[in-house]
Amino acid sequence: MLITRRQFAAGSLAAPAILKGGQAFAAGRPVTVASLLGEDKPETKIWRRVAEILARSAPGRFDLRIVPNAALGGEKEVAEGLRLGSIQAALSTVSSLSGWVPEGQILDLPFLFRNRDHLGRVLAGPLGGELKARYEAQGFVVPGFINYGARHLLAKEPLTTPASVKGKRIRVIQSPLHTALWSGFGAYPTPIPIPETYNALKTGVVDCMDLTKSAYVGFRLHEVVPVLIETGHIWATGVVMFAAPFWKALTPSDREALAAAVAEGTAYFDELMLADEAASMAKAASEGGRTVPAEDRAGWQDGARKVWASFAPQLGGMAKIEAIAQSA
């Protein structure tokens, strides 16, 4: 049976009953979980793992209803659903939450992090705690961060240099920082929700976009933009988030169980993502896609530094940004 967004928002799904000894017992606390991708992708598999962990650690206390394939909307719609209470849990890029927590854009600064380990160490420190508090103040409880991998440029032709994107219409996340980055290279940024990007690229509404390798194939974009240019300009950081009213209504023991399940789930997600990147690129290559290296790395980095300077006043100043860049 297909479930509409309106049905979810209206709470029309009654909690199922479990028959035990001829009597009906209500299932655990219902948790509507939105996922952008399908059952084969880390974005959904993490929630299946969390559900398995909770079945052992908190039996009968939670009923995760996982809705895949962006059936409840793109990231913006899902975030709004959490704030309204129609959705209780989801993953999100920090980029899509920048309208509520602009300080999170520090994680999106291009060429700031050397690799995924550098990013992980920074988030395990004071910056991670600071951002969690800011997200919670806006209605998003964030027990953990995830790493979607590096973002790369996707196009129909090898746009390998900063000069080659000048004049191109590029789909961007609905984020001021992403808009500023590509505007600085002379491109024309167009914010489009991720579920709509395939048709936008296919019909020529936009010429190119940037995305991680896993999502590139997860959304079948290699079919319409077969060239992935390995710019690796941003490490796409995400959050595991819960609606604040839902979280605050939990008992302390339920919060502890859920936080522990998420911690295990995030480690699992990172493992899955590494494997999925390799599998995704093999699939893209088998279906006509190709990967090319970026050229003029210095030019790409010069453009990034301009974004650092432009956003520094909102993000704690250049000294803070430089300290992150130079941290061990």
N, C-alpha and C positions, 0 to 999 in steps of 0.2 A: 504493500500500500504506500502510495506517495504521500508524504507529509508536507504541507505548505508552511511557509514562514508564519503566516497568520495563525495557524493552529498552534505552533510553538509559542508565539507571543501570547496567545489566549490561554495557554496552559491546558489545552484540551486533551493532552495525553495523560490519562490517569495512570497512577503507579500500578504496575502489574502486581498480581497476587501470587504468592507461592503456596501451593497446596502441600500440606504436611500433616500426615495422620488424619486426613479427611477435613482438616480445618484450613481456612485461608488466612495467611499472614501477609501483611503489607511488605513489599520489598523495601530496600533501604532508601535513603534520601535520594530523590531523583536529581540527576546532574546532567543537563543538556550540554553536550560538548560539540563545538563547531570545529570542523577540519576542512581546510581548503582542498586537500587532495584525496586520492583514493586509498583503498585498503592496502595497496602494495607500497605505499610511500611512508617515509619516517614520520611525516606530520600526523598520520593516522595511527601508525604502529605504536607510537609512544603512548597514546591513550589506551590502546588495547593492553599494553604492558602495565600501565598504571592500574587498570581495572583488574588484571590478574593479581597484582601485588595486594590490592585492597581486599580481594576475595580471600586472601590468606591472612592478612594482618588485621583487617576490620570486617570480618564476615557479616553480611546482612546489613551493613551500615550505609553503604553507598550503592546507587544504581546508575552507572554511567551510560548515558544514551548518546552514542557517538554518531554524529551526522556528517558524513564525508562529502567530498566532491563539491565544496562551496555551495551546498544546497541552502545554507542559511545566509549566503552573501559573501562578499569580499571582506577584506580585513577591516575596512571602515565600518561596514554594516554590522559585522560581528562585534567590534568594540562598542558600538552604540547599543547592541543587544545586551551586552554585559552590563552597561550602565543602566539600562531600562529594566534588567532583571529577567528578560526572556531567554537569555543564554547564561549559563553559569561558568563555563570554562572554555578556553581556547588557547591556541598559540598565536603570537603576533610578532611581526618585525617591529623593532623600535621605531623604524621610519614611519609606520602607519599610526603610531601613537604620538607623533611629534606635535600634533595639534593640541593635545592635552598636556604633554610633558615635553616642551621644547628642549629642555636640558638633556634629554636622551639622545639628541642629535650628535652629541660628542662621540658616540659609538659609531656614527655614520661618517665621520670625517674621513675623506679619501686618503689612502696611503698613510694612515696614522698607525695602524698595527702591522707589525712585521709578519705575523703568522697567527694561527689559531691559538697556540700556546700563550703567546704574548697577550692576546685578548683575554684569555681565560684567567691569567694571573691578575690582570687589572680589575676584572669584575669580581674576583675573590677578595679584593681589598676594599678600602673606604668608598671608592666610587660606586661599587655595586650596591652597598648599603644605602648610600645617598639616593640613588635612583629608585630603589625599591620603595623608599619612603615617599618619593614624589609621585610614583605611580599609584600608591595606595591612597594618597590624598585626592586623586582624581577618580577613584572608584575601581582601580585594578590592583588586586593583591597579587604580588609576584613572588612566589616562593623559589623560583629558579630562572636562570638564563640559559638559552640554547644558542648554538652556532649553526646557521644554515650553510655556511661556506662562503667563499669569496664571490663577489658579483663580477660578471664579465659582460662585455658588450656583445650584443646579438644583432646580426644584420643579414641582408641578402647578398652583400658583397664584403670583401675584407677591408673594413674601416680600421686600419691598424694604427693610424697616427691621429693626434688631436686635430690636425688640420682637416683630416678626411671627414670629420663629423660636422664641419661647418655647413650650415644651411639644411641639415637633415632634421626631419621631424622625429623626435624621440619620445617614446612613452616613458613616463617617470612615475615613481611612487608619489602619492599626494603628500609631498614633503617640501618645505621651502629649501632645505639644503640640497636635495637632489635637483630641484629646479635651478638653483644657483650654479651648481656644478656644471651642468650641461649648457646652460646659457653662457657661461664663461668660455666655453669652447666654440661658441657661435651656433649651437644647435637650437632648435625650437622645441622646448619641453612641452609635453601634453600629458596631464595627469589622467590616467585611465585605470579603473579597477582591474585587478589581475584576471578575473574570469572573462573580461572582454578583450584581452590583448590579442588573442589568436585572430579574431575577426578583424580587429583594427590593423594588424600587420598584413593579413591576407588581402584586405581591400585597399591598402595603401593610405589609410587614415594616418598612420605613422610609418616611418621607414625602418626604425630600429628601436632597441630597448636594452636595458641591462638586467641581469638576473643571475642566480646561482645555477650551477650545472645540473643539480638535481631537479630543480623546478623547471629548468629549460625543457627537459624531456617530460617531466611530470605533466606539464600543460601542453605537450606536443608542439611546442613552438619551433622545434627543429624542422618541422614540416613547412613552415612559412618563412623562417629566417635561418637558413641552413648553415650560416657561418658564425662560429663562436670565436671572438677575438679575446685572447687571454690577457685582459687588462688587470684583473684582480684588484680593482681600485678600492673596493669597500668590503670589509668582512661583515656579512649580513648577520647582525645579532638579533636574537629574538627573545621573547619572554614566554614563560608558561604563566598564564594569568587566570584569576578567578574573580567573579563579581564580588565586590566588597561586602554587600549585604548578605550574600550567601555565606561567605567565609566567616563573617562576624557572628552569624547565627549558629555556627558549629560549636560543639562542646570542645573544650581544650584537648581532650583525647582524640576527637575526630580530626581536629586541625593537625595534631601531631602525626596521626596516621597518614593523612593526605599529604602533608609536607614530606614525610619520609618516602612515600610512594613516588612523588614527583622527583625527589632527589635521585632515586634509582632510575626513574624514567628518563631524566635528562642525560645521564651517563649513557644509557642505552641509545638515546636519540643520536648522540654524537658518534657512536660506533656505527649506527645505521647510516648516518649521513655520509661518512667516508666511503662505505661500501656502495652506497647508492650513487654517489658521484661517478665512480668507476663504471658501474653497470649502465648508468644513464648515458655516458659518453660513448660506450661501446654500442649501445642501441642507436644513438644518433648517427654514428659512423656507418652502421650497417644499413641505415635508411637514407643515406645521401648527405648527411651532415659532415662538416669538417671543422677542425680546430686550427687556428693560426695564431702565432705569437704577436703580441703588441710590439710596435716599433716606437722609437722616440720616447723612451721611458722618462727621460728628463722633462720633456714637454708635458707629459701627463702629470708628472709630479709638480711642475710649476703651476699648472692649473689648480691642483689640489691645495697648494699653499695659499692661493688667493682665497679659497673657500675657508681655510683655517682663519685667516685674518678677518674675513668678513663676519664670521660667526663667533669669533672669540669673545666679544662683549656679552653675548647671551650664554656662553658656555664656561664662564669662569676665568677668561683671559688667556692670552697666548702663553703665559708662563705655565699655566696648568696643562695646556695642550702639549707644549714642548716637553714637560716633565713626563707625561704619559708616553710620548714618542720615544723618549730616551730611557725609559724604565727598563729594568732587567726582565 
